[in-house]
Amino acid sequence: MNATETMNFRDVLLAHFEEMLPALPGDAKLRSEAAEFFRENGFPTKKWEDYKYVNPESVLKKGLSFRNEKMRGVTENDLKEFSLVKDAVNIVIVNGKYSSHSENFPEGITIKNISGAIADNEVAKKHFGKYASHLSDPFIALNTAMADGGVFIHIEKNIAFKNPIHILHIADNEISSFHQSRNLIVAEEGSEAVIIESYESIGPVKTFTNAVTEVFVGANAKLDHYRLQNESESGQQVNTSNAHVCGNALYNTYTFTLGGNFIRNNLNIIFSGKNAEAHLYGLYPVKNSQVVDNHTVVDHMVPNCLSNELYKGVIDGKAMAVFNGKIFVRPDAQKTNAFQTNRNILLSDDASINTKPQLEIYADDVKCSHGTSTGKVDEDAMFYLRARGISETGARALLIRAFAGEVVEKVKNEELRNYIDRRIDELLK
């Protein structure tokens, strides 16, 4: 047994960081500070308040490979199968590493490997590491220290691009592996774009993805940001997205957890300019022994902003789901409108949900509300449908589809909405 085999996974990663630091692009001081934070804190455990219902450390206890020694190889058929929307600009990230992108995008948009961007692109250097603090969470710290793959997307001022930009993340391994991708999306003042991130896997073994995405939405800009998690039952993931929303901007974010074994989503939004608006939608139909933890924070720092949040879960088998949503209204954030709703259906006696909506209000002229509900399929509605000749299975599926439909109908792109509908139908079988 060699030395690295006797080390815990945290120490193995840190040793690898020391080896790779001289070759890593970007700010070496920032990376070293992030590595030190991770060294001091390690992976979160249930002792951390924000991770009290899930334990990432136990998932990572045995350690994973991060050298991509054995890969099946992504084929053209894989790319066709994972394609979601026609006329999209497609960006492929394999095992956290930038692979390729299509060329069908106009002037005014930059798409680049983030490794090169943070080395020589002034916009990327200005924004990288500004919105996802490496001193706030060990997974952000680890990603900031070591990630050298992912994509930088820059939409210039007043550029309105209607075609979706699809970032396809593929986990491809024949041995258990650990991947990290770092993405930076900058939508300048007055711009408009649609970003779709999807996560797929083609290898047969356990993979763990630690993904961090920083988003800047400039003044008067509009950005729709979709995230579809569709990995196999061996897929595990911590996905962190931090967005900075400026004045009069609109940021819509959609999270659909449609696969994977262990999924933790951290979504953090800060309003920095007046009259900004954000809508957060989430849907997590889970079953078997899946674990899905959604943790959202919306921080109203300035007046006259609106946030609206709707997350829904359908939990079956022995699956466990968590929703923890926080809204902060700072003292200067008068005239704030902030609303948060979480609803869940439990389909088995062994399924469980832990839900904790929170409001912290330090201003007095606001309109804020939060609420949660958890229950089983409506028996009266079931009886009504059964009385009209619909089978029990069919009636239950109809009611669940109607429940999920409140979130799915928010998807603006018809092709993407139809795809999500099909996947939900598959999951309900």
C-alpha positions, 0 to 999 in steps of 0.5 A: 500500500503506497502513501497516498492510499493511506491518506484521507481524500482531503489530504490526497487532494491537497497533495495533488494541489501542491503538485499542480499549482505551478501550472494552474492558470489565474491568481496563484494567491487566490488558489492558495488561500482557497486551498488553505480554507479547505485544509482547515475545514475539510468536507462538510459534515452534519455538524455544519448547520447548512449540511445538517441533513446530508453528509457529503464527507461520508459520500467521499470517505473512500476517495475517488480518482481524479486523474481520468485514467480510464474513459469510455470516450464520448461519441457523436451518438452520445452528443446527439442523444444528449442534445436538448434544443435545436439551433443551440450553441453547444459546449461540451465539458467532459469530466470537468474539462472543457472539450469543444463548442460549436461555432454558430454564435454571433459577434459580441459573444465570447465562449472560451475555455476558462483556463485560457480566459482567466489567464488572458481575458480582462473580463474573465479576470475581473469577474472570476472569484468575485461572486462565489467566495472561497471562504464561504464553503469548502466545496467552493474553496476546493473548486477555486483552488484546483479547477482548471476546466469549464467555460467562460461565456461573455455576452457583450453590452446590448447583445440579445441572443435568442438561441440557447447556449447549451453547456453539456457536462458529461461524466465519463469514467470506467473507475470511480472518479472526482471531477471539478468544473468552473464556469463563469457567465457574464451578461453585460448591460442590456444583453439577453441570453438563455443558458442551459446546463445539463449533466449526463453520465456514460460510465457505469461507476460512481462519479462525484462532480463539484461544479461552481458557476459564477453569474453576473447579470448587468444592468437592464440585462435578461438571463434565463438559466436552466440546470437539468441534472440527469446523471445515472443512479451512480452520479453524485454532485455538489452544484453551486451557482452564485449570481450577482444581479444589477439594477433593472436586471431580470434573472430566471433560474430553473433547477430540475433534478431528474437523476443522480444518486446524491445531489446538493444544489447551492443557489445564491443570488444577490441584488446589488441594484434597484428594481432588479428581479429574480425568479427561482423554480425547482422540481425534484422528482426522486425515488429509490434511495436518492438524496436531493438537497436544495439550499437557496439564498436570496439576498436583498441588499437594495430597495425595490427588488422582487424575488419569487421562489417556487420549489416542488418535490415528489418523493418516492421509495426510500428517497430523501429530499431537503429544501432550505430556502433563506431570504435576507432583506437588509436594512436599506432594502425598503419596498422589497417584494420577496415570496417563497413557496415549497410544496412536496408530495410523499408517495411512500411511507419510507420517503422523507422531506426536511423543509425549512423556509426562512425569512430574515427581515431588517426593513419595515416597508416590505411585502414578504411571505414564505410557506411550505406544505407536505402531504400525500396524493389527494384521496378525493381527487383520486376517487374522482378520477377512479370513478371515471374509469381511470386506473389507480396508476393512471390517476396517480400519474395524472395528479403528480403530473398536474402537481409538477406542471406548475413548475414545468410550465414556467419553462419558456422553450417548448423543446426543453419543456417537452423534454422535461415532460417526457423525463417526468413521465419516465420517472413516474413509471 
